Amino acid sequence: MKRSEINTAIRRMEEITKRHGFFLPPFCGWSPEEWSHRGHEYDEIRETMLGWDVTDYGEGNFAKTGFTLVTIRNGKLCTE
């Protein structure tokens, strides 16, 4: 997928969530540059891979088979 398609899918979902009164965590709107300035206090968000997932399942046709979701909660595997 092109980055422009990913950005469009995310913007569309942001509009849908706002329209339905669902508020996303601030990190969902951070740019890659903003992430680069975030310290270790945000490592849990990175490690649990929270945020946007946009896929066309490798089909190359997002309009037909694409899906967008945002993960706002995810656990860590306990190895102890």
PDB file with one MODEL, atoms N, CA, C and O in Angstrom:
MODEL        1
ATOM      1  N   MET A   1       0.833  -1.186   0.000  1.00  0.00           N
ATOM      2  CA  MET A   1       0.000   0.000   0.000  1.00  0.00           C
ATOM      3  C   MET A   1       0.875   1.246   0.000  1.00  0.00           C
ATOM      4  O   MET A   1       1.964   1.265   0.573  1.00  0.00           O
ATOM      5  N   LYS A   2       0.383   2.255  -0.640  1.00  0.00           N
ATOM      6  CA  LYS A   2       1.072   3.539  -0.620  1.00  0.00           C
ATOM      7  C   LYS A   2       0.791   4.233   0.699  1.00  0.00           C
ATOM      8  O   LYS A   2      -0.271   4.054   1.295  1.00  0.00           O
ATOM      9  N   ARG A   3       1.757   5.032   1.152  1.00  0.00           N
ATOM     10  CA  ARG A   3       1.578   5.765   2.408  1.00  0.00           C
ATOM     11  C   ARG A   3       0.361   6.671   2.325  1.00  0.00           C
ATOM     12  O   ARG A   3      -0.332   6.868   3.324  1.00  0.00           O
ATOM     13  N   SER A   4       0.091   7.223   1.158  1.00  0.00           N
ATOM     14  CA  SER A   4      -1.075   8.102   1.015  1.00  0.00           C
ATOM     15  C   SER A   4      -2.376   7.332   1.256  1.00  0.00           C
ATOM     16  O   SER A   4      -3.321   7.885   1.818  1.00  0.00           O
ATOM     17  N   GLU A   5      -2.434   6.072   0.842  1.00  0.00           N
ATOM     18  CA  GLU A   5      -3.622   5.250   1.094  1.00  0.00           C
ATOM     19  C   GLU A   5      -3.783   4.965   2.584  1.00  0.00           C
ATOM     20  O   GLU A   5      -4.894   4.999   3.113  1.00  0.00           O
ATOM     21  N   ILE A   6      -2.685   4.689   3.245  1.00  0.00           N
ATOM     22  CA  ILE A   6      -2.711   4.438   4.693  1.00  0.00           C
ATOM     23  C   ILE A   6      -3.193   5.682   5.415  1.00  0.00           C
ATOM     24  O   ILE A   6      -4.064   5.605   6.281  1.00  0.00           O
ATOM     25  N   ASN A   7      -2.629   6.830   5.061  1.00  0.00           N
ATOM     26  CA  ASN A   7      -3.036   8.082   5.696  1.00  0.00           C
ATOM     27  C   ASN A   7      -4.512   8.371   5.479  1.00  0.00           C
ATOM     28  O   ASN A   7      -5.195   8.825   6.397  1.00  0.00           O
ATOM     29  N   THR A   8      -5.009   8.115   4.284  1.00  0.00           N
ATOM     30  CA  THR A   8      -6.429   8.328   3.987  1.00  0.00           C
ATOM     31  C   THR A   8      -7.297   7.409   4.832  1.00  0.00           C
ATOM     32  O   THR A   8      -8.317   7.844   5.366  1.00  0.00           O
ATOM     33  N   ALA A   9      -6.910   6.149   4.963  1.00  0.00           N
ATOM     34  CA  ALA A   9      -7.680   5.192   5.768  1.00  0.00           C
ATOM     35  C   ALA A   9      -7.720   5.629   7.232  1.00  0.00           C
ATOM     36  O   ALA A   9      -8.765   5.548   7.877  1.00  0.00           O
ATOM     37  N   ILE A  10      -6.594   6.087   7.750  1.00  0.00           N
ATOM     38  CA  ILE A  10      -6.541   6.543   9.144  1.00  0.00           C
ATOM     39  C   ILE A  10      -7.409   7.776   9.329  1.00  0.00           C
ATOM     40  O   ILE A  10      -8.170   7.849  10.293  1.00  0.00           O
ATOM     41  N   ARG A  11      -7.314   8.740   8.435  1.00  0.00           N
ATOM     42  CA  ARG A  11      -8.129   9.959   8.547  1.00  0.00           C
ATOM     43  C   ARG A  11      -9.613   9.627   8.493  1.00  0.00           C
ATOM     44  O   ARG A  11     -10.411  10.222   9.217  1.00  0.00           O
ATOM     45  N   ARG A  12      -9.981   8.692   7.647  1.00  0.00           N
ATOM     46  CA  ARG A  12     -11.385   8.275   7.540  1.00  0.00           C
ATOM     47  C   ARG A  12     -11.865   7.687   8.873  1.00  0.00           C
ATOM     48  O   ARG A  12     -12.965   7.994   9.331  1.00  0.00           O
ATOM     49  N   MET A  13     -11.042   6.850   9.482  1.00  0.00           N
ATOM     50  CA  MET A  13     -11.413   6.245  10.765  1.00  0.00           C
ATOM     51  C   MET A  13     -11.445   7.287  11.882  1.00  0.00           C
ATOM     52  O   MET A  13     -12.282   7.204  12.781  1.00  0.00           O
ATOM     53  N   GLU A  14     -10.547   8.259  11.831  1.00  0.00           N
ATOM     54  CA  GLU A  14     -10.592   9.335  12.828  1.00  0.00           C
ATOM     55  C   GLU A  14     -11.920  10.089  12.732  1.00  0.00           C
ATOM     56  O   GLU A  14     -12.517  10.430  13.753  1.00  0.00           O
ATOM     57  N   GLU A  15     -12.375  10.345  11.520  1.00  0.00           N
ATOM     58  CA  GLU A  15     -13.650  11.032  11.325  1.00  0.00           C
ATOM     59  C   GLU A  15     -14.812  10.196  11.851  1.00  0.00           C
ATOM     60  O   GLU A  15     -15.729  10.723  12.480  1.00  0.00           O
ATOM     61  N   ILE A  16     -14.770   8.894  11.591  1.00  0.00           N
ATOM     62  CA  ILE A  16     -15.839   7.997  12.057  1.00  0.00           C
ATOM     63  C   ILE A  16     -15.883   7.956  13.577  1.00  0.00           C
ATOM     64  O   ILE A  16     -16.960   8.021  14.168  1.00  0.00           O
ATOM     65  N   THR A  17     -14.721   7.849  14.216  1.00  0.00           N
ATOM     66  CA  THR A  17     -14.710   7.790  15.678  1.00  0.00           C
ATOM     67  C   THR A  17     -15.238   9.091  16.286  1.00  0.00           C
ATOM     68  O   THR A  17     -15.980   9.059  17.268  1.00  0.00           O
ATOM     69  N   LYS A  18     -14.865  10.216  15.714  1.00  0.00           N
ATOM     70  CA  LYS A  18     -15.371  11.494  16.216  1.00  0.00           C
ATOM     71  C   LYS A  18     -16.885  11.590  16.052  1.00  0.00           C
ATOM     72  O   LYS A  18     -17.596  12.030  16.956  1.00  0.00           O
ATOM     73  N   ARG A  19     -17.357  11.173  14.894  1.00  0.00           N
ATOM     74  CA  ARG A  19     -18.794  11.243  14.603  1.00  0.00           C
ATOM     75  C   ARG A  19     -19.608  10.409  15.596  1.00  0.00           C
ATOM     76  O   ARG A  19     -20.747  10.749  15.915  1.00  0.00           O
ATOM     77  N   HIS A  20     -19.015   9.320  16.076  1.00  0.00           N
ATOM     78  CA  HIS A  20     -19.713   8.432  17.006  1.00  0.00           C
ATOM     79  C   HIS A  20     -19.347   8.682  18.465  1.00  0.00           C
ATOM     80  O   HIS A  20     -19.738   7.918  19.347  1.00  0.00           O
ATOM     81  N   GLY A  21     -18.597   9.751  18.719  1.00  0.00           N
ATOM     82  CA  GLY A  21     -18.281  10.132  20.084  1.00  0.00           C
ATOM     83  C   GLY A  21     -17.266   9.234  20.768  1.00  0.00           C
ATOM     84  O   GLY A  21     -17.242   9.149  21.996  1.00  0.00           O
ATOM     85  N   PHE A  22     -16.432   8.566  19.991  1.00  0.00           N
ATOM     86  CA  PHE A  22     -15.391   7.708  20.558  1.00  0.00           C
ATOM     87  C   PHE A  22     -14.082   8.469  20.489  1.00  0.00           C
ATOM     88  O   PHE A  22     -13.627   8.847  19.410  1.00  0.00           O
ATOM     89  N   PHE A  23     -13.482   8.690  21.643  1.00  0.00           N
ATOM     90  CA  PHE A  23     -12.270   9.490  21.707  1.00  0.00           C
ATOM     91  C   PHE A  23     -11.048   8.589  21.750  1.00  0.00           C
ATOM     92  O   PHE A  23     -10.949   7.702  22.597  1.00  0.00           O
ATOM     93  N   LEU A  24     -10.120   8.821  20.836  1.00  0.00           N
ATOM     94  CA  LEU A  24      -8.900   8.035  20.739  1.00  0.00           C
ATOM     95  C   LEU A  24      -7.827   8.595  21.660  1.00  0.00           C
ATOM     96  O   LEU A  24      -7.807   9.795  21.932  1.00  0.00           O
ATOM     97  N   PRO A  25      -6.930   7.729  22.145  1.00  0.00           N
ATOM     98  CA  PRO A  25      -5.816   8.225  22.955  1.00  0.00           C
ATOM     99  C   PRO A  25      -4.931   9.160  22.133  1.00  0.00           C
ATOM    100  O   PRO A  25      -4.853   9.027  20.912  1.00  0.00           O
ATOM    101  N   PRO A  26      -4.274  10.092  22.790  1.00  0.00           N
ATOM    102  CA  PRO A  26      -3.444  11.063  22.064  1.00  0.00           C
ATOM    103  C   PRO A  26      -2.399  10.419  21.158  1.00  0.00           C
ATOM    104  O   PRO A  26      -2.116  10.949  20.083  1.00  0.00           O
ATOM    105  N   PHE A  27      -1.817   9.286  21.566  1.00  0.00           N
ATOM    106  CA  PHE A  27      -0.753   8.688  20.752  1.00  0.00           C
ATOM    107  C   PHE A  27      -1.234   8.259  19.374  1.00  0.00           C
ATOM    108  O   PHE A  27      -0.420   8.061  18.473  1.00  0.00           O
ATOM    109  N   CYS A  28      -2.528   8.116  19.196  1.00  0.00           N
ATOM    110  CA  CYS A  28      -3.048   7.731  17.881  1.00  0.00           C
ATOM    111  C   CYS A  28      -2.850   8.832  16.843  1.00  0.00           C
ATOM    112  O   CYS A  28      -2.892   8.569  15.641  1.00  0.00           O
ATOM    113  N   GLY A  29      -2.639  10.048  17.298  1.00  0.00           N
ATOM    114  CA  GLY A  29      -2.454  11.159  16.373  1.00  0.00           C
ATOM    115  C   GLY A  29      -1.025  11.636  16.236  1.00  0.00           C
ATOM    116  O   GLY A  29      -0.758  12.600  15.519  1.00  0.00           O
ATOM    117  N   TRP A  30      -0.095  10.969  16.920  1.00  0.00           N
ATOM    118  CA  TRP A  30       1.300  11.403  16.852  1.00  0.00           C
ATOM    119  C   TRP A  30       1.949  11.010  15.536  1.00  0.00           C
ATOM    120  O   TRP A  30       1.747   9.903  15.037  1.00  0.00           O
ATOM    121  N   SER A  31       2.715  11.907  14.992  1.00  0.00           N
ATOM    122  CA  SER A  31       3.469  11.651  13.764  1.00  0.00           C
ATOM    123  C   SER A  31       4.726  10.852  14.103  1.00  0.00           C
ATOM    124  O   SER A  31       5.104  10.778  15.272  1.00  0.00           O
ATOM    125  N   PRO A  32       5.386  10.249  13.101  1.00  0.00           N
ATOM    126  CA  PRO A  32       6.662   9.576  13.368  1.00  0.00           C
ATOM    127  C   PRO A  32       7.676  10.499  14.039  1.00  0.00           C
ATOM    128  O   PRO A  32       8.445  10.063  14.896  1.00  0.00           O
ATOM    129  N   GLU A  33       7.677  11.762  13.651  1.00  0.00           N
ATOM    130  CA  GLU A  33       8.598  12.714  14.274  1.00  0.00           C
ATOM    131  C   GLU A  33       8.269  12.907  15.754  1.00  0.00           C
ATOM    132  O   GLU A  33       9.166  12.954  16.597  1.00  0.00           O
ATOM    133  N   GLU A  34       6.979  13.017  16.060  1.00  0.00           N
ATOM    134  CA  GLU A  34       6.584  13.167  17.463  1.00  0.00           C
ATOM    135  C   GLU A  34       6.971  11.927  18.272  1.00  0.00           C
ATOM    136  O   GLU A  34       7.412  12.047  19.415  1.00  0.00           O
ATOM    137  N   TRP A  35       6.811  10.755  17.693  1.00  0.00           N
ATOM    138  CA  TRP A  35       7.207   9.517  18.379  1.00  0.00           C
ATOM    139  C   TRP A  35       8.699   9.510  18.672  1.00  0.00           C
ATOM    140  O   TRP A  35       9.121   9.021  19.720  1.00  0.00           O
ATOM    141  N   SER A  36       9.494  10.045  17.767  1.00  0.00           N
ATOM    142  CA  SER A  36      10.946  10.019  17.959  1.00  0.00           C
ATOM    143  C   SER A  36      11.385  10.844  19.162  1.00  0.00           C
ATOM    144  O   SER A  36      12.482  10.645  19.685  1.00  0.00           O
ATOM    145  N   HIS A  37      10.536  11.770  19.604  1.00  0.00           N
ATOM    146  CA  HIS A  37      10.862  12.610  20.757  1.00  0.00           C
ATOM    147  C   HIS A  37      10.288  12.067  22.063  1.00  0.00           C
ATOM    148  O   HIS A  37      10.508  12.642  23.129  1.00  0.00           O
ATOM    149  N   ARG A  38       9.561  10.971  21.978  1.00  0.00           N
ATOM    150  CA  ARG A  38       8.961  10.385  23.181  1.00  0.00           C
ATOM    151  C   ARG A  38       9.982   9.475  23.851  1.00  0.00           C
ATOM    152  O   ARG A  38      10.657   8.681  23.195  1.00  0.00           O
ATOM    153  N   GLY A  39      10.080   9.604  25.147  1.00  0.00           N
ATOM    154  CA  GLY A  39      11.081   8.849  25.901  1.00  0.00           C
ATOM    155  C   GLY A  39      10.625   7.455  26.288  1.00  0.00           C
ATOM    156  O   GLY A  39       9.636   6.930  25.777  1.00  0.00           O
ATOM    157  N   HIS A  40      11.382   6.878  27.207  1.00  0.00           N
ATOM    158  CA  HIS A  40      11.129   5.504  27.644  1.00  0.00           C
ATOM    159  C   HIS A  40       9.794   5.340  28.361  1.00  0.00           C
ATOM    160  O   HIS A  40       9.287   4.225  28.487  1.00  0.00           O
ATOM    161  N   GLU A  41       9.229   6.440  28.828  1.00  0.00           N
ATOM    162  CA  GLU A  41       7.932   6.329  29.497  1.00  0.00           C
ATOM    163  C   GLU A  41       6.827   5.872  28.540  1.00  0.00           C
ATOM    164  O   GLU A  41       5.730   5.523  28.976  1.00  0.00           O
ATOM    165  N   TYR A  42       7.120   5.874  27.237  1.00  0.00           N
ATOM    166  CA  TYR A  42       6.156   5.418  26.234  1.00  0.00           C
ATOM    167  C   TYR A  42       6.522   4.051  25.643  1.00  0.00           C
ATOM    168  O   TYR A  42       5.900   3.601  24.681  1.00  0.00           O
ATOM    169  N   ASP A  43       7.520   3.405  26.214  1.00  0.00           N
ATOM    170  CA  ASP A  43       7.950   2.103  25.693  1.00  0.00           C
ATOM    171  C   ASP A  43       6.850   1.052  25.737  1.00  0.00           C
ATOM    172  O   ASP A  43       6.779   0.202  24.850  1.00  0.00           O
ATOM    173  N   GLU A  44       5.992   1.091  26.749  1.00  0.00           N
ATOM    174  CA  GLU A  44       4.921   0.091  26.825  1.00  0.00           C
ATOM    175  C   GLU A  44       3.979   0.196  25.626  1.00  0.00           C
ATOM    176  O   GLU A  44       3.495  -0.819  25.124  1.00  0.00           O
ATOM    177  N   ILE A  45       3.723   1.399  25.176  1.00  0.00           N
ATOM    178  CA  ILE A  45       2.884   1.585  23.986  1.00  0.00           C
ATOM    179  C   ILE A  45       3.575   0.960  22.782  1.00  0.00           C
ATOM    180  O   ILE A  45       2.935   0.279  21.981  1.00  0.00           O
ATOM    181  N   ARG A  46       4.868   1.187  22.654  1.00  0.00           N
ATOM    182  CA  ARG A  46       5.626   0.615  21.538  1.00  0.00           C
ATOM    183  C   ARG A  46       5.678  -0.913  21.639  1.00  0.00           C
ATOM    184  O   ARG A  46       5.439  -1.616  20.657  1.00  0.00           O
ATOM    185  N   GLU A  47       5.992  -1.415  22.831  1.00  0.00           N
ATOM    186  CA  GLU A  47       6.172  -2.858  23.028  1.00  0.00           C
ATOM    187  C   GLU A  47       4.887  -3.650  22.815  1.00  0.00           C
ATOM    188  O   GLU A  47       4.924  -4.778  22.324  1.00  0.00           O
ATOM    189  N   THR A  48       3.762  -3.069  23.179  1.00  0.00           N
ATOM    190  CA  THR A  48       2.488  -3.771  22.995  1.00  0.00           C
ATOM    191  C   THR A  48       1.831  -3.419  21.660  1.00  0.00           C
ATOM    192  O   THR A  48       0.707  -3.830  21.372  1.00  0.00           O
ATOM    193  N   MET A  49       2.563  -2.649  20.856  1.00  0.00           N
ATOM    194  CA  MET A  49       2.160  -2.331  19.481  1.00  0.00           C
ATOM    195  C   MET A  49       0.762  -1.719  19.400  1.00  0.00           C
ATOM    196  O   MET A  49      -0.071  -2.126  18.590  1.00  0.00           O
ATOM    197  N   LEU A  50       0.532  -0.729  20.264  1.00  0.00           N
ATOM    198  CA  LEU A  50      -0.735  -0.017  20.225  1.00  0.00           C
ATOM    199  C   LEU A  50      -0.717   0.964  19.062  1.00  0.00           C
ATOM    200  O   LEU A  50       0.343   1.418  18.631  1.00  0.00           O
ATOM    201  N   GLY A  51      -1.886   1.280  18.567  1.00  0.00           N
ATOM    202  CA  GLY A  51      -1.996   2.248  17.482  1.00  0.00           C
ATOM    203  C   GLY A  51      -2.716   1.666  16.274  1.00  0.00           C
ATOM    204  O   GLY A  51      -3.461   0.691  16.370  1.00  0.00           O
ATOM    205  N   TRP A  52      -2.467   2.297  15.140  1.00  0.00           N
ATOM    206  CA  TRP A  52      -3.186   1.987  13.909  1.00  0.00           C
ATOM    207  C   TRP A  52      -2.625   0.764  13.194  1.00  0.00           C
ATOM    208  O   TRP A  52      -1.414   0.549  13.138  1.00  0.00           O
ATOM    209  N   ASP A  53      -3.547  -0.030  12.648  1.00  0.00           N
ATOM    210  CA  ASP A  53      -3.216  -1.132  11.748  1.00  0.00           C
ATOM    211  C   ASP A  53      -4.060  -0.945  10.496  1.00  0.00           C
ATOM    212  O   ASP A  53      -5.288  -0.890  10.562  1.00  0.00           O
ATOM    213  N   VAL A  54      -3.397  -0.850   9.379  1.00  0.00           N
ATOM    214  CA  VAL A  54      -4.085  -0.670   8.103  1.00  0.00           C
ATOM    215  C   VAL A  54      -3.531  -1.714   7.153  1.00  0.00           C
ATOM    216  O   VAL A  54      -2.318  -1.811   6.968  1.00  0.00           O
ATOM    217  N   THR A  55      -4.419  -2.500   6.547  1.00  0.00           N
ATOM    218  CA  THR A  55      -3.944  -3.561   5.660  1.00  0.00           C
ATOM    219  C   THR A  55      -4.865  -3.746   4.457  1.00  0.00           C
ATOM    220  O   THR A  55      -6.064  -3.473   4.514  1.00  0.00           O
ATOM    221  N   ASP A  56      -4.272  -4.210   3.386  1.00  0.00           N
ATOM    222  CA  ASP A  56      -5.058  -4.653   2.228  1.00  0.00           C
ATOM    223  C   ASP A  56      -4.838  -6.151   2.037  1.00  0.00           C
ATOM    224  O   ASP A  56      -5.159  -6.705   0.986  1.00  0.00           O
ATOM    225  N   TYR A  57      -4.286  -6.804   3.068  1.00  0.00           N
ATOM    226  CA  TYR A  57      -4.030  -8.243   3.081  1.00  0.00           C
ATOM    227  C   TYR A  57      -3.172  -8.686   1.907  1.00  0.00           C
ATOM    228  O   TYR A  57      -3.275  -9.823   1.446  1.00  0.00           O
ATOM    229  N   GLY A  58      -2.327  -7.784   1.425  1.00  0.00           N
ATOM    230  CA  GLY A  58      -1.431  -8.113   0.326  1.00  0.00           C
ATOM    231  C   GLY A  58      -2.109  -8.208  -1.024  1.00  0.00           C
ATOM    232  O   GLY A  58      -1.494  -8.638  -1.999  1.00  0.00           O
ATOM    233  N   GLU A  59      -3.373  -7.812  -1.092  1.00  0.00           N
ATOM    234  CA  GLU A  59      -4.135  -7.919  -2.337  1.00  0.00           C
ATOM    235  C   GLU A  59      -3.924  -6.724  -3.261  1.00  0.00           C
ATOM    236  O   GLU A  59      -4.192  -6.808  -4.459  1.00  0.00           O
ATOM    237  N   GLY A  60      -3.447  -5.617  -2.708  1.00  0.00           N
ATOM    238  CA  GLY A  60      -3.246  -4.435  -3.533  1.00  0.00           C
ATOM    239  C   GLY A  60      -4.525  -3.710  -3.900  1.00  0.00           C
ATOM    240  O   GLY A  60      -4.548  -2.908  -4.834  1.00  0.00           O
ATOM    241  N   ASN A  61      -5.596  -3.994  -3.158  1.00  0.00           N
ATOM    242  CA  ASN A  61      -6.876  -3.359  -3.452  1.00  0.00           C
ATOM    243  C   ASN A  61      -7.582  -3.040  -2.138  1.00  0.00           C
ATOM    244  O   ASN A  61      -8.495  -3.752  -1.721  1.00  0.00           O
ATOM    245  N   PHE A  62      -7.147  -1.963  -1.495  1.00  0.00           N
ATOM    246  CA  PHE A  62      -7.709  -1.603  -0.195  1.00  0.00           C
ATOM    247  C   PHE A  62      -9.210  -1.372  -0.274  1.00  0.00           C
ATOM    248  O   PHE A  62      -9.939  -1.762   0.638  1.00  0.00           O
ATOM    249  N   ALA A  63      -9.681  -0.753  -1.332  1.00  0.00           N
ATOM    250  CA  ALA A  63     -11.109  -0.457  -1.458  1.00  0.00           C
ATOM    251  C   ALA A  63     -11.952  -1.729  -1.420  1.00  0.00           C
ATOM    252  O   ALA A  63     -13.091  -1.708  -0.952  1.00  0.00           O
ATOM    253  N   LYS A  64     -11.405  -2.818  -1.904  1.00  0.00           N
ATOM    254  CA  LYS A  64     -12.156  -4.078  -1.964  1.00  0.00           C
ATOM    255  C   LYS A  64     -11.921  -4.948  -0.730  1.00  0.00           C
ATOM    256  O   LYS A  64     -12.874  -5.499  -0.180  1.00  0.00           O
ATOM    257  N   THR A  65     -10.676  -5.081  -0.287  1.00  0.00           N
ATOM    258  CA  THR A  65     -10.374  -6.032   0.781  1.00  0.00           C
ATOM    259  C   THR A  65      -9.706  -5.400   1.994  1.00  0.00           C
ATOM    260  O   THR A  65      -9.284  -6.118   2.900  1.00  0.00           O
ATOM    261  N   GLY A  66      -9.602  -4.089   2.033  1.00  0.00           N
ATOM    262  CA  GLY A  66      -8.858  -3.435   3.103  1.00  0.00           C
ATOM    263  C   GLY A  66      -9.578  -3.385   4.427  1.00  0.00           C
ATOM    264  O   GLY A  66     -10.795  -3.551   4.510  1.00  0.00           O
ATOM    265  N   PHE A  67      -8.784  -3.149   5.476  1.00  0.00           N
ATOM    266  CA  PHE A  67      -9.315  -3.080   6.826  1.00  0.00           C
ATOM    267  C   PHE A  67      -8.453  -2.135   7.645  1.00  0.00           C
ATOM    268  O   PHE A  67      -7.230  -2.110   7.501  1.00  0.00           O
ATOM    269  N   THR A  68      -9.098  -1.360   8.504  1.00  0.00           N
ATOM    270  CA  THR A  68      -8.396  -0.438   9.391  1.00  0.00           C
ATOM    271  C   THR A  68      -8.915  -0.645  10.804  1.00  0.00           C
ATOM    272  O   THR A  68     -10.122  -0.738  11.030  1.00  0.00           O
ATOM    273  N   LEU A  69      -7.983  -0.715  11.753  1.00  0.00           N
ATOM    274  CA  LEU A  69      -8.377  -0.787  13.155  1.00  0.00           C
ATOM    275  C   LEU A  69      -7.355  -0.050  13.993  1.00  0.00           C
ATOM    276  O   LEU A  69      -6.241   0.227  13.547  1.00  0.00           O
ATOM    277  N   VAL A  70      -7.749   0.258  15.202  1.00  0.00           N
ATOM    278  CA  VAL A  70      -6.817   0.878  16.142  1.00  0.00           C
ATOM    279  C   VAL A  70      -6.812   0.021  17.403  1.00  0.00           C
ATOM    280  O   VAL A  70      -7.860  -0.283  17.972  1.00  0.00           O
ATOM    281  N   THR A  71      -5.619  -0.357  17.822  1.00  0.00           N
ATOM    282  CA  THR A  71      -5.466  -1.136  19.045  1.00  0.00           C
ATOM    283  C   THR A  71      -5.176  -0.155  20.168  1.00  0.00           C
ATOM    284  O   THR A  71      -4.159   0.539  20.152  1.00  0.00           O
ATOM    285  N   ILE A  72      -6.084  -0.098  21.154  1.00  0.00           N
ATOM    286  CA  ILE A  72      -5.890   0.827  22.259  1.00  0.00           C
ATOM    287  C   ILE A  72      -5.570   0.101  23.565  1.00  0.00           C
ATOM    288  O   ILE A  72      -5.250   0.733  24.573  1.00  0.00           O
ATOM    289  N   ARG A  73      -5.659  -1.218  23.540  1.00  0.00           N
ATOM    290  CA  ARG A  73      -5.300  -2.001  24.714  1.00  0.00           C
ATOM    291  C   ARG A  73      -4.799  -3.345  24.234  1.00  0.00           C
ATOM    292  O   ARG A  73      -5.424  -3.995  23.396  1.00  0.00           O
ATOM    293  N   ASN A  74      -3.660  -3.755  24.778  1.00  0.00           N
ATOM    294  CA  ASN A  74      -3.075  -5.026  24.392  1.00  0.00           C
ATOM    295  C   ASN A  74      -2.179  -5.465  25.544  1.00  0.00           C
ATOM    296  O   ASN A  74      -1.495  -4.634  26.142  1.00  0.00           O
ATOM    297  N   GLY A  75      -2.172  -6.719  25.853  1.00  0.00           N
ATOM    298  CA  GLY A  75      -1.392  -7.204  26.982  1.00  0.00           C
ATOM    299  C   GLY A  75       0.021  -7.603  26.589  1.00  0.00           C
ATOM    300  O   GLY A  75       0.383  -7.668  25.414  1.00  0.00           O
ATOM    301  N   LYS A  76       0.800  -7.866  27.632  1.00  0.00           N
ATOM    302  CA  LYS A  76       2.157  -8.365  27.438  1.00  0.00           C
ATOM    303  C   LYS A  76       2.174  -9.837  27.815  1.00  0.00           C
ATOM    304  O   LYS A  76       1.476 -10.257  28.738  1.00  0.00           O
ATOM    305  N   LEU A  77       2.963 -10.610  27.106  1.00  0.00           N
ATOM    306  CA  LEU A  77       3.132 -12.014  27.418  1.00  0.00           C
ATOM    307  C   LEU A  77       3.987 -12.138  28.678  1.00  0.00           C
ATOM    308  O   LEU A  77       5.106 -11.628  28.738  1.00  0.00           O
ATOM    309  N   CYS A  78       3.448 -12.815  29.667  1.00  0.00           N
ATOM    310  CA  CYS A  78       4.204 -13.032  30.913  1.00  0.00           C
ATOM    311  C   CYS A  78       5.057 -14.280  30.739  1.00  0.00           C
ATOM    312  O   CYS A  78       4.549 -15.353  30.413  1.00  0.00           O
ATOM    313  N   THR A  79       6.331 -14.131  30.956  1.00  0.00           N
ATOM    314  CA  THR A  79       7.248 -15.268  30.806  1.00  0.00           C
ATOM    315  C   THR A  79       7.775 -15.762  32.142  1.00  0.00           C
ATOM    316  O   THR A  79       8.667 -16.609  32.189  1.00  0.00           O
ATOM    317  N   GLU A  80       7.229 -15.237  33.218  1.00  0.00           N
ATOM    318  CA  GLU A  80       7.695 -15.648  34.553  1.00  0.00           C
ATOM    319  C   GLU A  80       6.911 -16.827  35.054  1.00  0.00           C
ATOM    320  O   GLU A  80       7.162 -17.310  36.158  1.00  0.00           O
TER     321      GLU A  80
ENDMDL
END
